[in-house]
Amino acid sequence: MANVTCDLFLEIELMTIAFATGIMDAVTFPDYHVFASNQTGNTALLAVGALGIGQGIVDLRHVGLSLGAFVAGGLICCQLGNSIGCMSRVWLLTTNVFQTALVFAAAALRTYTDDVNDEPLNMSIIMLLAFASGAQVASARSVHIPEITTAMVTSAYIDFLIDPDIFKIQNRSRNRRLFFVGSLVLGSFVGAIAYKFVSPALALYLSAAGKALVCVALLFNPEGKRDINEASYTIEQQRLRGEHI
């Protein structure tokens, strides 16, 4: 099975997924007080909910379901990818189409009702989005562009700040991090605007549409050897940590 090339085109696709992720989390937090993709926040909320500190705000069931579904999605996607080939076009298409279908399904469920007290429906939406997010992050991490996780930005902030070449004109890793964070932030604003002025369902449909666009784009990724930046990313990460090969 042919692999896609790790190049600028793939980077743009990951940025688009990050944009869609920002839209999605802008919906899940105000509706369910939980994140679908940001599991750092959910991990902290897990303790808050377990100890009853956030009564009326944090629902332990929502947090636990999101965290569990995310882990399940990541585990299944990652191990299947390892078996099939993480850079295989067939695999990338398959997992992204599956993820997109889950987000469209969640959007359809959110369209079905405006009652945020419909707990079975809420749990279904959280599970669909979190599972899709776990599969998404696992897929993004396995294509060897570590600067673009498509979801979590804490490491991107820090890696940007500690980069010894931060002020150099030619610095692809820095640029990747900047555009990744910008894509996620922009998506969050788009999602929040859609949520506030139209509907949460529209925001989820926009998120799904962004992911669908990537599915189509994956048909046109060039084949061949990986970009030289992919081959050297491990060296760069070790250099940033002050290690030597």
C-alpha positions, -999 to 999 in steps of 0.1 A, spaced: 0 0 0 14 34 -10 24 58 17 17 95 16 46 119 17 52 139 48 52 173 33 36 207 34 3 193 20 0 169 49 8 197 73 -20 218 59 -44 189 63 -34 185 100 -39 223 105 -74 219 90 -81 191 114 -69 213 143 -93 240 131 -121 215 132 -111 204 166 -113 239 180 -148 242 167 -158 210 183 -145 217 218 -161 251 217 -194 232 217 -187 204 241 -175 225 270 -205 249 273 -230 221 267 -215 193 288 -187 210 308 -163 185 293 -138 184 265 -139 160 236 -102 163 227 -84 182 255 -79 154 279 -54 174 300 -84 194 311 -105 163 316 -79 147 337 -80 176 361 -118 177 360 -118 140 369 -104 148 403 -127 178 407 -158 157 399 -147 127 420 -143 149 451 -176 168 445 -159 201 443 -176 212 411 -211 201 420 -236 215 395 -208 222 371 -186 191 366 -205 159 359 -182 130 367 -201 107 343 -193 131 314 -157 134 323 -151 97 327 -170 89 295 -150 114 275 -117 103 289 -125 66 284 -138 70 249 -108 90 239 -84 64 252 -104 36 235 -104 55 202 -66 62 204 -58 27 214 -78 10 186 -68 35 159 -31 34 169 -28 -3 170 -47 -8 137 -25 18 121 6 0 134 -6 -32 117 -17 -16 84 8 12 81 4 46 97 14 65 66 -6 44 42 -31 64 22 -57 36 26 -54 37 64 -54 75 66 -85 77 45 -102 49 64 -96 64 99 -104 99 88 -136 89 71 -146 70 102 -138 99 125 -158 123 102 -188 100 103 -188 100 141 -187 138 142 -216 140 116 -235 115 138 -230 136 169 -241 167 150 -273 149 139 -280 139 174 -275 175 186 -299 186 159 -325 162 173 -330 180 205 -322 213 223 -328 197 257 -294 196 274 -310 176 301 -315 146 278 -288 126 295 -288 95 272 -284 118 242 -257 138 259 -237 107 267 -240 95 232 -227 128 217 -198 129 242 -189 93 234 -189 98 196 -169 130 197 -143 118 223 -138 85 205 -133 103 172 -109 127 189 -88 99 203 -86 82 169 -77 116 154 -49 124 178 -34 89 175 -35 92 137 -19 127 137 9 116 161 17 86 139 25 106 108 57 120 123 49 157 124 52 161 162 46 198 162 10 194 151 -9 172 175 -42 186 162 -56 190 197 -33 197 227 -14 230 226 5 230 259 36 212 245 34 234 214 36 266 235 66 253 255 84 238 225 80 271 208 94 291 237 124 269 243 134 266 207 170 280 204 163 289 168 131 308 176 142 340 159 157 324 128 139 332 95 141 296 84 126 275 111 99 250 99 93 235 133 85 269 148 63 277 119 44 245 123 37 252 160 26 287 153 2 278 125 -11 248 146 -20 270 176 -34 296 153 -56 271 136 -70 257 169 -77 292 183 -94 303 151 -115 272 151 -125 278 187 -137 313 178 -156 300 148 -172 273 169 -181 298 197 -197 322 172 -217 295 155 -228 282 190 -239 316 202 -255 331 172 -269 300 154 -268 267 171 -245 241 187 -255 216 159 -243 240 132 -209 242 150 -206 204 150 -216 203 113 -189 228 105 -164 207 124 -174 176 105 -173 195 72 -137 205 80 -128 169 86 -146 158 55 -125 183 35 -94 166 47 -108 132 37 -111 145 1 -77 161 2 -61 128 13 -69 114 -22 -44 139 -36 -15 136 -13 17 128 -33 33 94 -28 70 88 -23 97 92 3 90 111 34 100 147 37 135 152 50 120 171 80 103 140 91 135 120 90 152 146 112 125 154 137 138 130 163 172 147 161 156 181 166 136 170 196 167 155 212 186 187 205 159 208 222 162 186 253 200 189 252 205 153 244 230 138 219 227 108 196 
